[in-house]
Amino acid sequence: MDSDKKISFIINLIAVFIMLLIVLTALFIYRDNIYDLLSKKKPDEPAENARDISGATSFLAYNSQEEEPSGNQELEPLPAVPEPDTDSENLANQTSLRDTEDSISSENTDSFEFTEDIENITENPEPEPPYSLQYMLDNAIEIPGTDDKIEPPPNGRNIETQYGAVPLSDTIPEPYEYFKNIVFLGDSVTSGFELFNTKIKFNDETVLEEVNVVAVGKYGVYYALQPISASSAHPKLNGEQTLPEDIIAEKDVKNVFICLGLNDLTFAQVSDFVKYYSRLIDRIKEKNPDKNIVIMSVTPLVANQQKYELNNDVIIEANNALLEFAKENNIYFIDYAAAIRDSRNCLPEDLSSDGYCHLTVPAYDMLVEYLLYHPIK
């Protein structure tokens, strides 16, 4: 009997040892996943590490421990956020993009023609290329109760939501004059409209020579709401940080196109992002009652390039929420990201200058064409 107990004890000991070995092996193999799970912020926690993704390589940090501001109450300033230096860091970012574009331009023609030939757009036939303008026109859907038409919605959006976007137009405005009457408020992706204004073309003609761009590489809707301080990151007017609504008030234009969100969505819940957007629009309207406010969709990322909390599913979710918000508040929404996203809502690699979110000159050509065929009337 003692012998049986000893054998049973040894068997149990071996079993425990094997189970412990299995657990330790699993912990080692999945250590990164376990770390991400333990360190992931809960949905109701404030963002602690906002990261700049559309400003090239910078990382921003702030603490937002206060309750959600209400009314006209100012949001807390961002501690430890450096003042943007357009003569150093941001200029370096732009120079890097310019160098990339120069190498691209030497290999491509100055203008980019839409094509249904998938091999002419990307070396890899998967995923599909962006929907061409001709595809949008050929497959346009009538908006109920109107004579207008809109292109088919992207994956992840229902047709009722799609009806709220600015519709397609069979005729376009005079390009040069149209863009002269727009001010683009945005981040480093938006700054490309100014940085490459002599390269971006429509019908083989430059149309952005007098474009108005108010952009900072680190910018987002949340940052645009901050009061001016040593730690804020606002664009500059006459060498001084200035609130965007005040800079826009200095511009003699008809339309304000807001192109923000990539940086915000690295830390903000979509619902909070829309609240920030609403507050920013109210401020711009207050200082610019005679200008049309236009929300631009957030542009996509190259496939499989998720960073932090940001991915293309979140971007589509945010764009849908912005579109619903625009419909409810009678604000224009132009889904210009449709010009450069493929059927999986991703940015094709050959339209990205950094393999992530920044754009090539041909991509800006496509955005310009889309904007002209979706004019603010």
ZIVEN-V657982 format. One record per pair of residues at least 24 apart in sequence whose C-alpha atoms are under 7 Angstrom apart, sorted by the first residue. I is the first residue (numbers start at 1). J is the second residue. Records with the same first field share a line. If there is no record, write none. Layout:
I: J ; J
This chain:
47: 267 ; 268
50: 266 ; 267
51: 263 ; 266
52: 218 ; 263
53: 262 ; 263
54: 187 ; 188 ; 189 ; 217 ; 218 ; 262 ; 263 ; 357
55: 188 ; 217 ; 218
56: 93
74: 227
75: 225 ; 226
76: 226
77: 226 ; 227 ; 231 ; 232
78: 231 ; 232
79: 231
80: 231
81: 231 ; 232
82: 231 ; 232 ; 233
83: 230 ; 231 ; 232 ; 233
84: 233
90: 217
97: 353
100: 353
101: 360 ; 361
110: 199
111: 201 ; 204 ; 362
112: 362 ; 365
122: 350
127: 342 ; 344
128: 342 ; 343
129: 342 ; 348
130: 339 ; 340 ; 341 ; 342 ; 343
131: 339 ; 342
155: 344
156: 316
157: 320
161: 323 ; 324
164: 323 ; 327
165: 323 ; 333 ; 334 ; 335
166: 332 ; 333 ; 334 ; 374
167: 374
168: 373 ; 374
169: 373 ; 374
172: 372 ; 373 ; 375
173: 372
175: 207 ; 372
176: 207 ; 208
179: 208 ; 211
180: 210 ; 211
181: 253 ; 254 ; 255
182: 212 ; 253 ; 254 ; 255 ; 256 ; 257
183: 212 ; 213 ; 253 ; 255 ; 256 ; 257
184: 212 ; 213 ; 214 ; 256 ; 257 ; 258 ; 259
185: 213 ; 214 ; 215 ; 257 ; 258 ; 259
186: 214 ; 215 ; 216 ; 219 ; 258 ; 259 ; 260
187: 215 ; 216 ; 217 ; 218 ; 219 ; 220 ; 260
188: 215 ; 216 ; 217
189: 358 ; 359
190: 215 ; 259
191: 215
199: 361
200: 361 ; 364 ; 365
201: 365
202: 365 ; 369
219: 263
220: 260 ; 261 ; 263 ; 264
221: 260 ; 261 ; 264 ; 276 ; 277 ; 280
222: 264 ; 276
225: 280
245: 283 ; 284 ; 287
246: 287
249: 287 ; 288
254: 291 ; 292
255: 291 ; 292 ; 293
256: 291 ; 292 ; 293 ; 294
257: 293 ; 294 ; 295 ; 296
258: 294 ; 295 ; 296
259: 295 ; 296 ; 297 ; 298
260: 298
261: 298
262: 298
265: 310
266: 308 ; 309 ; 310
267: 309
270: 318
274: 322
293: 331 ; 332
294: 331 ; 332 ; 333
295: 332 ; 333 ; 334
296: 333 ; 334 ; 335 ; 336
297: 334 ; 335 ; 336 ; 337
298: 337
299: 337
300: 337 ; 341 ; 345 ; 346 ; 347 ; 357
301: 346 ; 347 ; 356 ; 357
302: 346 ; 347 ; 348 ; 349 ; 355 ; 356 ; 357
303: 346 ; 347
305: 356
312: 345 ; 346
336: 367 ; 370 ; 371
339: 366 ; 367 ; 370
340: 366
